[in-house]
Every structure is written in structure tokens, then in C-alpha cells.
Amino acid sequence: MADITVPSIQQELNLKKLELSALLEITQAINDNLPEPALYKIYRFTLLAQLQISRLVLFVHDESWECKVCFGTEQDFTKHEIPESILGIKEIMRTSKLDVDKKWRAFEIVIPIFHNGKVLAFVMIGKTQPYHTNMEALSFVQTVSNIMLVAIENHKMARQRLAQESIRREIEIAREVQAMLFPKSLPNDKDVAIYASYIPHSSIGGDYYDFIEIDSDNFVFCVADVSGKGVPASLLMSNFQAGLRTILRQTSDLNTVVAELNNLIYRNAIAEKFITMFLALYNRKTREMCYVNAGHNAPILLYEDNTHRLLNEGCTMLGVFDVLPFMSVTRITVPQNAVLLCYTDGLTEVFDEEEAEFGVEGCIKFLQRNRFLSSKMLHLQLLREINLYNEEAALNDDITLLSCRFK
């Protein structure tokens, strides 16, 4: 940089003292692990008090260029974008040599701040003492700025690591909670064979299935899906499961069970979440099944002659209204050798290359072709068919399957 002012020996000694004091202040602030705004404030007062720089702006690149420090100016540079001509600077330079608007000439010198070959920031200073504009003094401003900005960057990265670790732990806990929600075993006896599969789209899903014995003759089974994913969905689903099991200890009347579940979800839903659900009560002796479909994908009941029925009667999704606007419990008698397939929308909402949906029709045709497979093979083959339907597409939702063979 040209036009360098040469300080006297006394001025140089004074400057060294000021520089040392400034460095100590900045270092102490960094060691105290102060938050970012506090560091910028100390940086400002250090340059003002110790180095007697009375006009300064600091532009930092944090996703975009942003003015973090501005003092001693008539204009508020936090509202101005840094000029393109400044962004190309690689060394300390006078503004008089730059093509900038008049307002930027309030500053005499532009100092780029580098770290690992990357420009972190630009410091622009004005109204300095003459002997503060020599190269050594300006290099010190550059050094102090670099120390502070790298410290802020390191603190930010450390906070991000802590946040990521916290999220990772939350996800781990939520995954453990979710695994505990699913029943440990499902029946395969003289009356029924129930089998379930769960394929999460991400580490924590919002799907759920359950099987609950009421007594020796009656049992309840359920498939549900929470809107959204992640920890909030997992927490709401755990709330739902606890509520379902608690209510079933008091009554197995589906009108009451569903109304109470809706009230629970309405009161506890996070960020306007809701739950779709298929809930059924089956009697082994009478072969009567009562069910409520709360806005869920209609399960497919396939009869021995390959005809089918979609079980879609019930009510709206749970948690949307404080009181369900309509409600019906449907009772049917299930004949021998019928197969029921319950599922979540991740199964049917798969599209081929021509944007044709696999849909419920695809599931019905699959069941009709493969009804005599074992329950495990039925699930595996259905999931394989979904993958083959569009080999290029990744599944964009959880998939839960629950099948029930009525013997």
C-alpha cells in the first residue's frame, strides 16, 4: 500500500503498548467464551479505546455479507450492501483507489480478513491517527480482527456440534421410545394369524401398529399414522399409544374409545398435528368385527372367492376437532379364510415413471394373486413389488403393514 506514514520512535512505542492492550482484551473476551454480540461489542470498544480508531464498519460473510459492527458514521451501513469492488480486494487498500460511491469514502482504508485462504470479512476504517495508517499498524488490525472472527467461527461450529449431538441423542431416544410402542408378539393360533412389518422412511417415523388382548375372546388391533415425522411425531404417537391402552382398560366400546382418543390428541397435538387410524375389535367366537376408520387408508378385506371390501366407514382424523363431527362404528361378520390387509399411505402413494399411482387397486390385485403366501412372504413380496413399481424412486414415507388371516 502506498503513502505510508512513518511514526516516530515514541509514537511506535505507544502504538505497541496500545496493540498489546488491545490483543489482551480481545484474547480475554474470547477465553471468557462470551456470546457473539458481546465479542463484537468488545472488538468495537477495543479498536476505539486502545487503537483510537473512531470510524469503522465490519462486514462478515455469514451465508451472506452482513454488517456486524458500525460506529462513527453518519449513515447506518447495516442497511447497505457492500460494494462489488470491495469484495474483490485481496490486500489492504485505500478507498481512494476504489470505484465506490461517495458514502464509502467516509473510510480511508479497507482491510480484508482471511482464514485458510478464504475471505471472512472486510474491515473499513477512517478518522485514524496518522501513525495508525502505517502497514504494521494496519496489519495488527487485520490480525486482531482475524483472531476474533476465527474465534467466533470456532464457537459457532462448536455450538453446531453440540446442537447436532443433542439432536442425535433426541433421535436415539425417540427411536427407542418408538420401538417400545410396537407389540413384542402377535398371535398365530387356531383363530387368527396376525403379522406386521414396519419400514421407516427416516430414523424416526410417524407410523404405529398395535395388538391388545381384551379377554380370551376379544382383541383390538390398530394401525395409525401421525402427520409429520421426527421427534414430535414420535412423542405424539407414544401419547396416543398410552392413551389407547389406558382407555381400553376402562371400556372396549369403540364409540367411547375413539371419542376419548380424539380428545386426547386434540389437547396434546404439537404444531397442528393429527392422527389417522384404523381401529378394530374382533370376537373369536362370534367372528364379529367392529371397526372405526378415522380418516385412514381403507384396509382391504379379501374374501375366499377373491372378492373384496374396503373398510372405510368411521369418522374424521383424530385431533382436528375438539368433538368429532360424525362417528359410526361398523359391525361385520368375517367368514373363514378371509384376509385383512391394513397399511399406511407410504404403501399406496408410490408412482411409476409415468406418474401412475400404485394405489389401493395395485394392493387389491397383489392380494388376489398372492393370498396363499405365508404372512411373512406376503409382506416381503408386496414390498418388493412396490420397489419394482418404480426402481428409480426412493420411498418418501414410512410403510406399515398389518395383515390378519381369519382361519
C-alpha positions in Angstrom: 0.0 0.0 0.0 1.4 3.4 -1.0 1.5 6.7 1.1 2.6 5.1 4.4 3.0 7.3 7.3 6.2 6.7 9.3 5.8 7.1 13.0 8.4 8.4 15.4 10.1 6.1 17.8 7.9 7.3 20.7 4.8 7.0 18.6 5.8 3.5 17.7 6.3 2.5 21.3 2.9 4.0 22.2 1.4 2.1 19.4 3.0 -1.2 20.5 1.6 -0.7 24.0 -1.9 0.0 22.6 -1.7 -3.0 20.4 -0.7 -5.3 23.3 -3.5 -3.9 25.4 -6.0 -4.5 22.5 -4.7 -8.0 22.0 -5.1 -8.8 25.7 -8.6 -7.5 25.8 -9.7 -9.5 22.7 -8.0 -12.6 23.9 -9.6 -12.3 27.4 -13.0 -11.9 25.8 -12.5 -15.0 23.7 -11.3 -17.0 26.7 -14.4 -16.0 28.6 -16.4 -17.7 25.9 -18.7 -14.7 25.5 -21.5 -14.8 23.0 -21.1 -13.4 19.5 -22.8 -10.0 20.1 -20.6 -9.4 23.2 -17.4 -10.2 21.2 -18.4 -7.7 18.5 -19.0 -5.1 21.2 -15.6 -5.6 22.9 -14.0 -5.6 19.4 -15.6 -2.2 18.7 -14.6 -0.6 22.0 -11.1 -2.1 21.9 -10.4 -0.5 18.5 -12.0 2.7 19.7 -10.3 3.0 23.0 -6.9 1.2 22.5 -6.2 2.0 18.9 -8.2 5.2 18.7 -10.0 4.2 15.5 -13.1 6.3 15.7 -14.8 5.3 12.4 -15.3 1.6 11.4 -17.5 -0.9 9.7 -17.1 -4.6 9.8 -18.7 -6.8 7.1 -18.7 -10.5 7.8 -19.7 -13.3 5.4 -22.3 -15.5 7.2 -24.3 -17.1 4.4 -24.4 -13.6 3.0 -22.5 -10.4 3.6 -23.7 -8.7 6.7 -22.5 -5.5 8.6 -21.8 -6.7 12.2 -20.1 -3.6 13.5 -20.8 0.1 12.5 -19.7 3.1 14.5 -18.5 6.7 14.0 -20.5 7.1 10.7 -23.4 9.4 9.8 -25.0 6.6 7.8 -26.2 3.2 9.0 -24.1 0.8 7.0 -26.0 -2.2 8.3 -28.7 -1.2 5.7 -26.2 -1.1 2.8 -24.8 -3.9 0.7 -21.0 -4.0 0.5 -19.8 -2.8 -3.0 -18.7 -5.4 -5.5 -15.4 -3.5 -6.0 -14.5 -4.1 -2.3 -15.4 -7.8 -2.5 -12.6 -8.4 -5.0 -9.9 -6.9 -2.7 -7.0 -9.3 -1.7 -4.8 -6.8 0.2 -5.0 -3.7 2.4 -6.1 -0.8 0.2 -7.1 2.8 0.3 -10.7 3.5 -0.7 -9.4 6.4 -2.9 -8.1 3.7 -5.2 -11.5 2.0 -5.5 -14.6 2.7 -7.6 -17.1 3.2 -4.8 -20.0 5.6 -4.0 -19.2 8.8 -2.1 -20.6 7.4 1.2 -17.9 4.7 1.3 -15.2 7.4 1.1 -16.0 8.1 4.7 -13.5 5.3 5.2 -9.8 5.7 4.3 -8.7 2.1 4.3 -10.2 -1.4 3.5 -8.6 -4.4 5.3 -9.6 -7.9 4.1 -9.6 -10.6 6.8 -8.5 -14.1 5.6 -8.7 -17.6 7.2 -7.5 -20.7 5.4 -7.3 -18.8 2.1 -11.0 -17.7 2.4 -12.2 -14.1 2.9 -14.0 -14.0 6.2 -14.6 -10.3 6.4 -13.7 -6.7 5.4 -12.8 -4.0 7.9 -13.1 -0.4 6.8 -11.6 2.3 9.0 -11.5 6.1 8.9 -10.5 9.1 11.1 -7.4 7.3 12.4 -4.3 8.8 14.0 -1.7 9.4 11.2 0.8 6.9 12.6 -2.1 4.3 12.8 -2.1 4.1 9.0 1.3 2.5 8.6 1.4 -1.0 7.3 2.5 -2.5 10.6 -0.4 -0.9 12.5 -2.9 -1.9 9.8 -1.6 -5.5 9.8 -2.2 -5.6 13.5 -5.9 -4.5 13.0 -6.0 -7.3 10.5 -4.6 -9.8 13.0 -6.9 -8.7 15.8 -9.9 -8.9 13.5 -8.8 -12.4 12.3 -8.3 -13.7 15.8 -11.8 -12.5 16.8 -13.6 -13.7 13.7 -11.9 -17.2 13.8 -12.9 -17.5 17.4 -16.5 -16.6 16.6 -16.4 -19.1 13.8 -15.0 -21.8 16.1 -17.6 -21.0 18.8 -20.3 -21.3 16.1 -19.0 -24.6 14.9 -18.8 -25.9 18.5 -22.4 -24.8 19.1 -23.5 -26.6 15.9 -21.7 -29.7 17.0 -23.4 -29.6 20.4 -26.8 -29.0 18.7 -26.2 -31.9 16.3 -25.2 -34.1 19.2 -28.3 -33.1 21.1 -30.5 -33.8 18.1 -28.7 -37.1 17.5 -29.4 -38.1 21.2 -33.1 -36.9 20.9 -33.5 -39.0 17.8 -31.9 -42.0 19.5 -34.2 -41.7 22.5 -37.2 -41.2 20.2 -36.2 -44.3 18.2 -36.0 -46.3 21.4 -39.4 -45.0 22.5 -40.9 -45.8 19.1 -39.5 -49.4 19.2 -41.1 -49.9 22.6 -44.5 -48.9 21.2 -44.8 -51.9 18.9 -46.1 -55.1 20.4 -43.5 -57.7 21.3 -45.5 -60.6 19.8 -48.5 -61.1 17.6 -50.9 -64.1 17.7 -50.8 -67.1 15.3 -53.3 -69.6 16.7 -56.3 -71.6 15.7 -58.4 -68.4 15.1 -56.1 -65.8 13.6 -52.6 -65.2 12.3 -51.5 -61.5 12.6 -48.3 -60.3 11.1 -46.8 -56.8 10.9 -44.0 -55.0 9.1 -42.6 -51.5 9.6 -40.2 -49.8 7.2 -39.3 -46.2 8.4 -38.5 -43.6 5.8 -36.2 -41.8 8.2 -34.7 -42.7 11.5 -37.9 -41.8 13.3 -41.3 -42.3 11.7 -44.8 -41.5 12.5 -46.4 -44.9 11.9 -47.7 -47.2 14.5 -49.5 -50.5 14.9 -50.7 -52.4 17.9 -52.4 -55.6 19.2 -54.2 -55.6 22.5 -55.9 -58.6 24.2 -59.1 -57.6 25.9 -60.0 -61.1 27.2 -59.8 -64.7 26.0 -62.4 -64.0 23.2 -61.8 -60.3 22.2 -58.8 -58.4 21.0 -58.2 -55.0 19.4 -55.8 -54.2 16.6 -54.8 -50.8 15.2 -52.8 -49.1 12.5 -52.2 -45.3 12.8 -50.2 -42.6 11.1 -49.2 -39.2 12.6 -48.8 -36.2 10.3 -45.2 -35.3 10.1 -42.1 -37.1 11.1 -39.3 -36.9 13.7 -39.3 -36.4 17.4 -42.7 -34.5 17.7 -44.5 -37.3 15.7 -42.8 -40.0 17.8 -43.8 -38.2 21.1 -47.4 -37.7 19.9 -47.6 -41.4 18.9 -46.3 -42.5 22.3 -49.0 -40.3 23.8 -51.6 -42.0 21.5 -50.5 -45.5 22.4 -50.5 -44.8 26.2 -54.0 -43.3 25.8 -55.4 -46.2 23.8 -54.2 -48.8 26.3 -55.4 -46.8 29.3 -58.9 -46.2 27.7 -59.2 -49.9 26.8 -58.7 -50.9 30.4 -61.9 -49.0 31.2 -64.0 -49.9 28.1 -63.9 -51.6 24.7 -66.8 -49.7 23.3 -65.3 -48.2 20.2 -67.6 -45.1 20.3 -66.1 -44.2 23.6 -62.6 -45.2 22.8 -62.4 -43.2 19.6 -64.0 -40.1 21.2 -61.6 -40.2 24.1 -58.6 -40.7 21.8 -59.7 -37.7 19.7 -60.0 -35.5 22.9 -56.5 -36.7 23.9 -54.9 -35.9 20.6 -56.7 -32.6 20.3 -55.3 -31.4 23.6 -51.8 -32.7 23.1 -51.2 -32.3 19.4 -48.0 -30.3 18.6 -47.9 -27.8 15.7 -51.3 -28.7 14.3 -50.5 -32.4 14.0 -53.2 -35.0 13.7 -53.6 -38.8 13.5 -55.3 -41.1 11.1 -56.2 -44.5 12.4 -57.9 -47.8 11.7 -59.1 -49.4 15.0 -60.9 -52.8 15.1 -62.3 -55.1 17.8 -62.6 -58.8 16.9 -64.5 -61.5 18.7 -63.0 -65.0 18.2 -66.2 -66.9 19.0 -68.8 -64.8 17.1 -66.4 -63.8 14.3 -67.9 -60.3 14.6 -65.5 -57.4 13.9 -66.4 -53.8 14.9 -64.2 -51.1 13.4 -63.8 -47.4 13.1 -61.7 -45.8 10.3 -60.6 -42.3 11.4 -59.5 -40.8 8.1 -57.1 -43.7 7.4 -56.4 -45.6 4.2 -59.1 -48.2 3.8 -58.0 -51.7 4.8 -58.7 -54.4 2.3 -60.8 -57.4 3.4 -60.3 -60.1 0.8 -62.8 -63.0 0.8 -62.1 -66.6 -0.1 -63.7 -66.1 -3.6 -61.2 -63.2 -4.2 -63.9 -60.5 -3.9 -63.1 -57.7 -1.5 -64.5 -55.0 0.7 -62.8 -51.7 1.7 -63.3 -50.8 5.3 -63.6 -47.0 5.2 -66.5 -46.1 7.5 -65.9 -44.2 10.7 -65.0 -40.6 11.4 -62.6 -37.8 10.6 -58.9 -37.7 11.5 -58.2 -37.5 15.2 -57.1 -34.2 16.7 -58.6 -31.9 14.2 -61.9 -31.1 16.1 -62.4 -31.0 19.8 -65.6 -33.1 19.2 -65.8 -35.4 16.2 -68.5 -34.0 13.8 -69.7 -37.5 12.9 -69.0 -41.0 14.0 -70.0 -44.6 13.1 -69.0 -48.0 14.3 -69.4 -50.7 11.6 -70.1 -54.3 12.5 -69.4 -57.1 10.1 -69.1 -60.9 10.3 -65.8 -62.1 8.9 -66.0 -65.5 7.1 -63.4 -68.2 7.2 -60.2 -67.9 5.1 -60.6 -64.1 4.8 -57.5 -61.9 4.7 -57.4 -58.4 6.0 -54.6 -56.0 5.0 -54.1 -52.7 6.9 -51.5 -50.3 5.8 -50.3 -46.7 5.8 -50.2 -44.3 2.9 -46.5 -44.9 2.2 -47.6 -48.2 0.6 -50.0 -46.9 -1.9 -48.6 -43.4 -2.7 -45.8 -44.8 -4.9 -45.7 -43.6 -8.5 -44.2 -45.1 -11.6 -42.2 -43.3 -14.3 -45.4 -42.2 -15.9 -46.7 -40.8 -12.6 -49.3 -43.5 -12.2 -50.0 -44.4 -8.6 -49.7 -47.9 -7.3 -52.7 -47.2 -5.1 -55.3 -49.4 -3.4 -56.1 -51.1 -6.7 -52.5 -52.3 -7.0 -52.7 -53.7 -3.5 -56.0 -55.5 -4.2 -54.6 -57.1 -7.4 -51.5 -58.2 -5.5 -53.6 -59.7 -2.7 -55.7 -61.6 -5.2 -52.6 -63.1 -6.8 -50.7 -63.9 -3.6 -53.3 -64.6 -0.9 -51.9 -68.1 -0.2 -48.4 -66.9 0.6 -47.4 -67.1 4.3 -47.9 -63.8 6.1 -44.2 -63.0 6.2 -43.8 -63.8 2.5 -46.9 -61.8 1.6 -45.3 -58.7 3.2 -41.9 -59.3 1.7 -43.4 -59.8 -1.8 -45.6 -56.8 -1.5 -42.7 -54.5 -0.5 -40.7 -56.0 -3.4 -43.5 -55.2 -5.8 -43.6 -51.6 -4.5 -39.8 -51.3 -5.1 -40.1 -52.7 -8.6 -43.0 -50.4 -9.4 -40.5 -47.6 -9.6 -36.9 -48.8 -9.2 -35.6 -45.2 -9.6 -37.8 -43.7 -6.9 -36.9 -43.7 -3.2 -39.7 -44.3 -0.7 -40.8 -40.9 0.6 -42.8 -42.1 3.5 -42.9 -44.8 6.2 -44.7 -48.0 5.3 -46.5 -50.1 7.9 -48.3 -53.3 7.0 -50.5 -55.3 9.3 -52.3 -58.4 7.9 -54.8 -60.6 9.7 -55.7 -64.1 8.4 -59.0 -65.3 9.8 -59.0 -69.1 10.0 
